[in-house]
């Protein structure tokens, strides 16, 4: 999977949002709000897309376990749900 070019993570108060900043995304009519954990995952996904061309759910799960005290099975479920919501919103592609 990979993040779609042109979406930027912005912090507003205690929340994070994904904002479409390119002309191709000008018709993007959704505001994606993220909590701190999802924002962390977005940054990792974006970084891996930039460095490796793609990211995987297991890579995000490993990063989540390394950053937070969370069991691997719970982290995998959380990553799976987050990635599914990103796919549905159209901010990543499979």
Secondary structure, DSSP 8 states (H G I E B T S, - for coil): -EE-TTEEEEEETTEEEEEE-SGGGTT----EEE-HHHHHHHHHHHHHHHHHS---HHHHHHHHHHHS---HHHHHHHHHHHHHHHHHHTSEE-
